[in-house]
Amino acid sequence: MVTRVKVGVLALQGDVREHVRALAEAGAEGVAVRRPEELAAVHALVIPGGESTTMWKLATAFDLLEPLRLRIKEGLPAYGSCAGMIMLADRIEGGVEGQETLGGIDMVVRRNAFGRQVDSFEADLDFAGRPVRAVFIRAPWVESVGHDVEVLARAGDRIVAVRQGPLLATSFHPELTGDARVHSYFVEMVREL
């Protein structure tokens, strides 16, 4: 069991500082990850929101795509928010031609499912038995999940948070609310693995 959790935040784009702050509030050490050697030095990884096609292209350009896939396949705990959820999906709908993901969660995710930037909204959700305020910005939703995927939250009838083994994903941005409950859930997951 890991006691002092060192969590990398994929720092190619997105809310890196906000995730590092939320991880600190959850009792973990958050560090930026941009290179394979930095990835090798962490116990877990957060993949922030941003733009999933840009994230995929930057991960490829920085020679991180295959190391990320390998670490996830080997069991690295990872949490993806918004675009990070898309990156952890085995399959996506509405992606650009040739778009790749890291995979790991047996789910189909629809990109920009809740609409464009002007359609952004906030909602109160029950996340794994914890009340959370969720911020949705050009957010995806989960179209379907495999048998081993646990649904942790819904917005109306749409799946917006899931877990499969050491992998967690939300279509919303908990790092923007100042509430570290989702990050605490992830850090607890890492400590228990």
C-alpha positions in Angstrom: 0.0 0.0 0.0 1.4 3.4 -1.0 1.3 6.0 1.8 2.9 9.1 0.2 1.2 9.3 -3.2 3.0 11.0 -6.0 0.6 11.7 -8.8 1.7 13.0 -12.2 -0.5 15.5 -14.1 -0.1 15.2 -17.8 1.1 18.7 -18.6 0.6 18.9 -22.3 -2.4 21.3 -22.0 -5.4 21.8 -19.7 -5.9 22.6 -16.0 -2.6 21.3 -14.8 -2.2 23.8 -11.9 -5.7 23.3 -10.8 -5.3 19.5 -10.6 -2.0 19.8 -8.7 -3.7 22.1 -6.2 -6.7 19.7 -5.8 -4.3 16.7 -5.4 -2.5 18.6 -2.6 -5.8 19.2 -0.9 -6.4 15.5 -1.2 -3.1 14.7 0.5 -1.0 13.7 -2.5 2.0 15.3 -4.2 1.1 16.5 -7.7 3.9 16.9 -10.3 3.8 17.9 -13.9 4.5 15.1 -16.4 5.8 16.0 -19.9 8.5 13.3 -20.5 8.7 9.5 -20.3 11.2 9.7 -17.4 8.7 11.9 -15.4 5.9 9.4 -16.1 8.1 6.5 -14.8 8.6 8.3 -11.5 4.9 8.6 -10.4 2.5 6.2 -8.6 -0.6 7.5 -10.6 -1.6 9.9 -13.3 -4.2 12.6 -13.9 -5.1 13.4 -17.5 -6.7 16.8 -17.4 -9.4 18.4 -19.6 -8.4 20.3 -22.7 -8.9 19.2 -26.3 -8.6 15.5 -26.8 -7.3 15.7 -30.4 -4.6 18.2 -29.4 -3.7 16.1 -26.4 -3.3 13.0 -28.6 -1.1 14.9 -31.1 1.1 16.4 -28.4 1.5 13.1 -26.6 2.7 11.7 -30.0 5.0 14.6 -30.6 6.5 14.3 -27.1 7.0 10.5 -27.5 4.6 10.0 -24.6 1.7 8.1 -26.3 3.2 4.6 -26.2 4.8 5.0 -22.7 1.3 6.2 -21.4 -0.4 3.3 -23.0 2.1 0.8 -21.6 1.9 2.2 -18.0 -1.9 2.1 -18.1 -1.9 -1.4 -19.5 0.5 -2.4 -16.7 -2.0 -1.1 -14.1 -1.0 2.5 -13.4 -3.9 4.2 -11.7 -5.2 7.1 -13.8 -7.9 9.7 -13.6 -9.1 11.5 -16.6 -11.4 14.5 -16.5 -13.3 15.7 -19.6 -10.8 15.3 -22.5 -9.0 12.9 -20.1 -12.1 10.8 -20.1 -11.9 10.6 -23.8 -8.3 9.7 -23.7 -9.1 6.7 -21.3 -11.9 5.4 -23.5 -11.4 2.3 -25.5 -13.7 3.8 -28.2 -14.9 7.3 -29.1 -17.8 8.7 -31.1 -17.4 12.1 -32.9 -13.6 11.9 -33.0 -11.6 13.3 -35.9 -10.3 11.0 -38.6 -7.6 8.7 -37.2 -8.0 10.0 -33.6 -6.4 7.7 -31.1 -6.9 7.2 -27.3 -4.8 5.7 -24.6 -7.6 3.3 -23.8 -8.1 1.2 -20.7 -11.8 1.7 -19.8 -14.3 -0.5 -21.7 -16.6 2.3 -22.7 -17.7 4.4 -25.7 -17.5 8.1 -25.1 -19.1 10.8 -27.3 -17.0 13.9 -27.7 -18.6 17.3 -27.1 -21.9 15.5 -26.3 -23.3 18.3 -24.1 -22.7 20.9 -26.8 -20.4 23.7 -27.6 -18.6 26.1 -25.2 -21.7 28.3 -24.9 -23.6 25.3 -23.7 -21.4 24.9 -20.6 -23.2 24.4 -17.3 -22.8 23.4 -13.6 -24.9 20.7 -11.8 -25.0 19.0 -8.4 -24.3 15.3 -8.7 -24.1 12.2 -6.5 -20.6 10.9 -7.2 -20.1 7.5 -5.6 -22.2 8.6 -2.7 -20.6 12.0 -2.3 -22.3 15.2 -3.3 -20.2 17.2 -5.8 -20.7 20.3 -7.9 -19.8 19.5 -11.4 -18.6 21.9 -14.1 -19.3 20.7 -17.7 -17.4 22.5 -20.5 -17.8 21.0 -24.0 -18.1 17.8 -22.1 -18.4 14.3 -23.3 -20.7 11.7 -22.0 -20.5 7.9 -21.9 -22.7 6.2 -24.5 -22.1 2.7 -23.1 -20.0 0.7 -20.7 -18.7 -2.9 -20.5 -19.6 -5.3 -17.8 -16.6 -4.5 -15.6 -17.2 -0.7 -15.6 -18.8 0.8 -12.5 -21.0 3.9 -13.1 -20.3 6.4 -10.4 -22.4 9.4 -11.5 -25.1 10.5 -13.9 -26.3 13.9 -15.1 -30.0 13.1 -15.8 -29.9 9.9 -17.7 -26.3 10.4 -19.1 -23.3 8.6 -17.6 -20.7 11.2 -16.5 -18.4 9.3 -14.2 -17.0 5.7 -14.3 -14.4 3.5 -12.8 -12.8 0.3 -14.1 -10.2 -1.2 -11.8 -7.4 1.4 -11.3 -9.0 3.8 -13.9 -11.4 6.7 -13.1 -13.0 9.1 -15.5 -15.4 12.1 -15.2 -16.8 14.1 -18.0 -16.8 17.2 -15.7 -14.0 19.3 -14.2 -13.9 18.9 -10.4 -10.6 20.8 -10.3 -12.5 24.0 -11.1 -14.8 24.0 -8.1 -12.4 24.2 -5.2 -13.9 20.9 -3.9 -11.3 18.1 -3.7 -13.8 15.2 -3.1 -13.3 13.6 -6.5 -9.5 13.9 -6.2 -9.7 12.5 -2.6 -11.6 9.5 -4.0 -8.9 9.0 -6.6 -6.1 9.3 -4.0 -7.9 6.8 -1.8 -8.1 4.4 -4.8 -4.4 4.7 -5.4 -3.6 4.1 -1.7 -5.8 0.9 -1.7 -4.2 -0.6 -4.9 
